[in-house]
């Protein structure tokens, strides 16, 4: 089977650095616990991958295109198919005083934001601060172990997973979606437990934009907020 640009896939995967066998990311709670990187605030379940969206590295999406659902696979990606080679031009030197004047307090190993770019402080010496703006995985060969759980074809189910990837702790059983194709409208009930979640309105706006992009014919997205009287 081969998948096309725009196809919605539900995928289980784990990503490792080949040289060190370090686990970078996983959808498996068991794997996270065995590797000692389990986090209580993380949601461990298959993730939505939209072919061609570019949220995952190029080599992984290319491999998914030609994979079969239900088959466990392993691929090795050189940097050119992952996060690229390390670029010496992305290592910058700043004056310590300049950074402090801009409310940036550098510490070795700390991630800082400068001009909208994120970098890691590599060293501080003699009033000079070296900051590396390369991706942390640049220059690394990655190993992906993965299995496509299924291809999602139903539009309502597609919308459900678009919501879940923006509001990760939401119980999928509590997502109520109605799609009115003739009226080009989608209506979504907002579960009561997330009504006061931080940045909920921003999440709603992003979800609506993604629905317009990926669900053909939809021109209107409505979110209904419900409040119930406590007995």
DRENDO-1510 file (C-alpha; in Angstrom, 1 decimal, always signed):
<recs>
REC; n; res; u; v; w
REC; 1; UNK; +0.0; +0.0; +0.0 .
REC; 2; UNK; +1.1; +3.5; -0.7 .
REC; 3; UNK; -0.2; +6.7; +1.0 .
REC; 4; UNK; -0.6; +10.1; -0.6 .
REC; 5; UNK; -0.1; +13.7; +0.5 .
REC; 6; UNK; -2.8; +14.7; +3.0 .
REC; 7; UNK; -3.6; +11.2; +4.2 .
REC; 8; UNK; -4.3; +10.9; +7.9 .
REC; 9; UNK; -2.4; +8.1; +9.7 .
REC; 10; UNK; -2.5; +7.0; +13.3 .
REC; 11; UNK; +1.0; +5.8; +14.2 .
REC; 12; UNK; +2.8; +4.2; +17.1 .
REC; 13; UNK; +6.5; +5.0; +17.1 .
REC; 14; UNK; +9.7; +5.4; +19.1 .
REC; 15; UNK; +12.7; +7.5; +18.0 .
REC; 16; UNK; +16.3; +6.9; +19.1 .
REC; 17; UNK; +19.8; +8.4; +18.5 .
REC; 18; UNK; +21.7; +5.6; +16.7 .
REC; 19; UNK; +25.1; +6.4; +18.2 .
REC; 20; UNK; +23.9; +6.4; +21.8 .
REC; 21; UNK; +20.6; +4.4; +21.6 .
REC; 22; UNK; +19.1; +7.3; +23.6 .
REC; 23; UNK; +15.3; +7.4; +23.4 .
REC; 24; UNK; +14.2; +10.7; +22.1 .
REC; 25; UNK; +10.4; +10.3; +21.8 .
REC; 26; UNK; +7.9; +7.5; +22.2 .
REC; 27; UNK; +4.2; +6.8; +22.1 .
REC; 28; UNK; +4.7; +3.7; +24.2 .
REC; 29; UNK; +4.2; +4.1; +28.0 .
REC; 30; UNK; +5.9; +0.7; +28.5 .
REC; 31; UNK; +9.0; +1.8; +26.5 .
REC; 32; UNK; +9.2; +5.1; +28.4 .
REC; 33; UNK; +9.1; +3.3; +31.7 .
REC; 34; UNK; +11.7; +0.7; +30.7 .
REC; 35; UNK; +14.0; +3.4; +29.5 .
REC; 36; UNK; +13.5; +5.5; +32.7 .
REC; 37; UNK; +12.1; +8.5; +30.9 .
REC; 38; UNK; +8.4; +8.2; +31.8 .
REC; 39; UNK; +6.7; +11.4; +32.6 .
REC; 40; UNK; +3.4; +11.7; +34.4 .
REC; 41; UNK; +2.3; +14.7; +32.3 .
REC; 42; UNK; +2.9; +12.9; +29.0 .
REC; 43; UNK; +0.1; +11.3; +27.0 .
REC; 44; UNK; +1.3; +7.9; +25.6 .
REC; 45; UNK; -0.9; +6.8; +22.7 .
REC; 46; UNK; -0.7; +6.6; +18.9 .
REC; 47; UNK; -0.2; +10.0; +17.2 .
REC; 48; UNK; -1.7; +11.6; +14.2 .
REC; 49; UNK; +0.6; +12.0; +11.2 .
REC; 50; UNK; -0.6; +13.8; +8.1 .
REC; 51; UNK; +1.5; +12.9; +5.2 .
REC; 52; UNK; +3.1; +16.0; +3.7 .
REC; 53; UNK; +2.3; +18.3; +6.6 .
REC; 54; UNK; +6.0; +18.5; +7.6 .
REC; 55; UNK; +5.5; +18.1; +11.3 .
REC; 56; UNK; +7.8; +15.0; +11.2 .
REC; 57; UNK; +11.2; +14.7; +9.6 .
REC; 58; UNK; +11.3; +14.1; +5.9 .
REC; 59; UNK; +12.7; +10.5; +6.0 .
REC; 60; UNK; +10.0; +9.4; +8.4 .
REC; 61; UNK; +7.1; +10.7; +6.3 .
REC; 62; UNK; +8.7; +9.1; +3.2 .
REC; 63; UNK; +8.9; +5.7; +5.0 .
REC; 64; UNK; +5.3; +6.0; +6.1 .
REC; 65; UNK; +4.1; +6.6; +2.5 .
REC; 66; UNK; +5.2; +3.1; +1.5 .
REC; 67; UNK; +4.4; +1.2; +4.7 .
REC; 68; UNK; +1.5; -1.2; +5.5 .
REC; 69; UNK; -0.9; -0.7; +8.4 .
REC; 70; UNK; -0.3; -3.2; +11.2 .
REC; 71; UNK; +3.3; -4.0; +10.3 .
REC; 72; UNK; +6.1; -3.1; +12.7 .
REC; 73; UNK; +9.1; -1.5; +10.9 .
REC; 74; UNK; +12.4; +0.0; +11.6 .
REC; 75; UNK; +14.3; +2.6; +9.6 .
REC; 76; UNK; +17.6; +4.4; +10.0 .
REC; 77; UNK; +17.8; +8.0; +8.9 .
REC; 78; UNK; +21.0; +9.9; +8.2 .
REC; 79; UNK; +21.1; +13.6; +9.2 .
REC; 80; UNK; +20.1; +14.7; +5.6 .
REC; 81; UNK; +16.8; +12.8; +6.1 .
REC; 82; UNK; +16.3; +13.9; +9.7 .
REC; 83; UNK; +17.4; +17.3; +11.2 .
REC; 84; UNK; +20.2; +18.0; +8.9 .
REC; 85; UNK; +24.0; +18.4; +9.5 .
REC; 86; UNK; +25.3; +20.8; +12.1 .
REC; 87; UNK; +25.9; +24.3; +10.6 .
REC; 88; UNK; +28.9; +26.2; +12.2 .
REC; 89; UNK; +27.2; +29.4; +11.0 .
REC; 90; UNK; +24.4; +28.8; +13.5 .
REC; 91; UNK; +26.8; +29.1; +16.4 .
REC; 92; UNK; +26.8; +32.8; +17.5 .
REC; 93; UNK; +28.8; +34.8; +20.0 .
REC; 94; UNK; +27.0; +37.5; +22.1 .
REC; 95; UNK; +28.2; +40.0; +24.7 .
REC; 96; UNK; +27.1; +39.1; +28.2 .
REC; 97; UNK; +26.1; +42.7; +29.0 .
REC; 98; UNK; +24.1; +42.9; +25.8 .
REC; 99; UNK; +22.1; +39.8; +26.8 .
REC; 100; UNK; +21.5; +40.9; +30.4 .
REC; 101; UNK; +20.3; +44.3; +29.1 .
REC; 102; UNK; +17.7; +42.4; +27.1 .
REC; 103; UNK; +16.6; +40.5; +30.2 .
REC; 104; UNK; +18.3; +37.3; +29.1 .
REC; 105; UNK; +20.3; +35.6; +31.9 .
REC; 106; UNK; +22.5; +33.0; +30.2 .
REC; 107; UNK; +23.5; +29.8; +31.9 .
REC; 108; UNK; +25.5; +26.9; +30.3 .
REC; 109; UNK; +23.0; +24.4; +28.9 .
REC; 110; UNK; +20.1; +26.8; +29.1 .
REC; 111; UNK; +17.8; +27.3; +26.2 .
REC; 112; UNK; +17.3; +31.0; +25.3 .
REC; 113; UNK; +15.3; +32.8; +22.7 .
REC; 114; UNK; +16.9; +35.6; +20.7 .
REC; 115; UNK; +15.2; +37.2; +17.7 .
REC; 116; UNK; +12.5; +34.5; +17.6 .
REC; 117; UNK; +15.1; +31.7; +17.4 .
REC; 118; UNK; +15.9; +29.2; +20.1 .
REC; 119; UNK; +19.5; +28.4; +21.0 .
REC; 120; UNK; +21.5; +26.5; +23.7 .
REC; 121; UNK; +24.1; +28.4; +25.7 .
REC; 122; UNK; +27.3; +26.4; +25.2 .
REC; 123; UNK; +29.8; +28.5; +27.1 .
REC; 124; UNK; +30.3; +31.8; +29.0 .
REC; 125; UNK; +33.8; +33.2; +29.3 .
REC; 126; UNK; +35.4; +36.6; +29.5 .
REC; 127; UNK; +32.1; +38.4; +29.0 .
REC; 128; UNK; +31.3; +36.4; +25.8 .
REC; 129; UNK; +28.5; +33.9; +25.5 .
REC; 130; UNK; +28.5; +31.2; +22.8 .
REC; 131; UNK; +25.0; +30.2; +21.8 .
REC; 132; UNK; +24.2; +27.3; +19.4 .
REC; 133; UNK; +21.1; +27.7; +17.3 .
REC; 134; UNK; +21.4; +24.3; +15.6 .
REC; 135; UNK; +18.6; +21.9; +16.3 .
REC; 136; UNK; +19.6; +19.6; +19.2 .
REC; 137; UNK; +19.4; +16.6; +16.9 .
REC; 138; UNK; +21.3; +18.2; +14.0 .
REC; 139; UNK; +24.1; +15.9; +12.8 .
REC; 140; UNK; +22.5; +12.8; +14.5 .
REC; 141; UNK; +21.6; +9.6; +12.8 .
REC; 142; UNK; +18.1; +8.6; +14.0 .
REC; 143; UNK; +16.4; +5.2; +14.3 .
REC; 144; UNK; +12.6; +5.0; +14.0 .
REC; 145; UNK; +10.7; +2.0; +15.2 .
REC; 146; UNK; +7.0; +2.3; +14.1 .
REC; 147; UNK; +3.7; +0.7; +13.2 .
REC; 148; UNK; +0.8; +2.4; +11.4 .
REC; 149; UNK; -2.3; +1.6; +13.4 .
REC; 150; UNK; -4.7; +2.7; +10.7 .
REC; 151; UNK; -5.5; +5.2; +8.0 .
REC; 152; UNK; -8.3; +7.6; +9.0 .
REC; 153; UNK; -10.8; +8.2; +6.2 .
REC; 154; UNK; -13.9; +9.4; +8.1 .
REC; 155; UNK; -14.1; +13.2; +8.3 .
REC; 156; UNK; -15.5; +13.3; +11.8 .
REC; 157; UNK; -12.7; +11.0; +13.1 .
REC; 158; UNK; -10.2; +13.3; +11.3 .
REC; 159; UNK; -11.6; +16.3; +13.2 .
REC; 160; UNK; -11.4; +14.4; +16.5 .
REC; 161; UNK; -7.7; +13.7; +16.1 .
REC; 162; UNK; -7.0; +17.3; +15.0 .
REC; 163; UNK; -8.6; +18.3; +18.3 .
REC; 164; UNK; -6.7; +15.7; +20.3 .
REC; 165; UNK; -3.3; +16.8; +19.1 .
REC; 166; UNK; -4.0; +20.3; +20.2 .
REC; 167; UNK; -5.7; +19.5; +23.5 .
REC; 168; UNK; -3.8; +16.4; +24.5 .
REC; 169; UNK; -5.3; +15.5; +27.9 .
REC; 170; UNK; -8.9; +15.6; +26.6 .
REC; 171; UNK; -10.8; +12.4; +26.9 .
REC; 172; UNK; -11.7; +11.4; +23.3 .
REC; 173; UNK; -14.9; +9.8; +24.5 .
REC; 174; UNK; -16.1; +13.2; +25.5 .
REC; 175; UNK; -15.6; +14.9; +22.1 .
REC; 176; UNK; -18.9; +15.5; +20.4 .
REC; 177; UNK; -18.6; +16.5; +16.8 .
REC; 178; UNK; -21.4; +17.2; +14.2 .
REC; 179; UNK; -20.6; +17.6; +10.6 .
REC; 180; UNK; -23.3; +19.2; +8.4 .
REC; 181; UNK; -21.8; +18.8; +4.9 .
REC; 182; UNK; -24.7; +20.4; +3.0 .
REC; 183; UNK; -24.3; +23.5; +5.2 .
REC; 184; UNK; -20.4; +23.3; +5.1 .
REC; 185; UNK; -20.4; +23.6; +8.9 .
REC; 186; UNK; -18.8; +21.7; +11.8 .
REC; 187; UNK; -20.1; +22.0; +15.4 .
REC; 188; UNK; -18.0; +20.9; +18.3 .
REC; 189; UNK; -19.1; +20.7; +22.0 .
REC; 190; UNK; -16.4; +21.9; +24.3 .
REC; 191; UNK; -16.1; +19.5; +27.3 .
REC; 192; UNK; -16.7; +21.3; +30.6 .
REC; 193; UNK; -13.4; +20.2; +32.2 .
REC; 194; UNK; -11.4; +22.2; +29.7 .
REC; 195; UNK; -13.4; +25.3; +29.5 .
REC; 196; UNK; -10.9; +27.2; +31.6 .
REC; 197; UNK; -7.8; +25.6; +30.1 .
REC; 198; UNK; -4.9; +27.9; +29.4 .
REC; 199; UNK; -4.8; +29.3; +25.8 .
REC; 200; UNK; -8.0; +27.4; +25.0 .
REC; 201; UNK; -9.2; +30.1; +22.6 .
REC; 202; UNK; -5.9; +30.0; +20.7 .
REC; 203; UNK; -6.2; +26.2; +20.4 .
REC; 204; UNK; -9.8; +26.6; +19.1 .
REC; 205; UNK; -8.6; +29.1; +16.4 .
REC; 206; UNK; -5.8; +26.7; +15.3 .
REC; 207; UNK; -8.1; +23.7; +15.2 .
REC; 208; UNK; -10.6; +25.7; +13.1 .
REC; 209; UNK; -7.8; +26.6; +10.7 .
REC; 210; UNK; -6.7; +23.0; +10.4 .
REC; 211; UNK; -10.3; +21.8; +9.8 .
REC; 212; UNK; -10.6; +24.4; +7.0 .
REC; 213; UNK; -7.4; +23.1; +5.5 .
REC; 214; UNK; -7.9; +19.4; +5.7 .
REC; 215; UNK; -11.7; +18.8; +5.7 .
REC; 216; UNK; -13.0; +19.5; +2.2 .
REC; 217; UNK; -16.0; +21.8; +1.9 .
REC; 218; UNK; -16.1; +23.1; +5.5 .
REC; 219; UNK; -16.4; +26.9; +5.7 .
REC; 220; UNK; -17.8; +27.4; +9.2 .
REC; 221; UNK; -16.6; +25.9; +12.6 .
REC; 222; UNK; -18.7; +26.4; +15.7 .
REC; 223; UNK; -17.6; +25.6; +19.3 .
REC; 224; UNK; -20.4; +25.2; +21.9 .
REC; 225; UNK; -19.4; +25.9; +25.5 .
REC; 226; UNK; -21.7; +24.1; +28.0 .
REC; 227; UNK; -22.1; +24.8; +31.7 .
REC; 228; UNK; -24.2; +22.5; +33.9 .
REC; 229; UNK; -25.8; +23.2; +37.2 .
REC; 230; UNK; -24.2; +21.2; +40.1 .
REC; 231; UNK; -26.7; +19.1; +42.0 .
</recs>
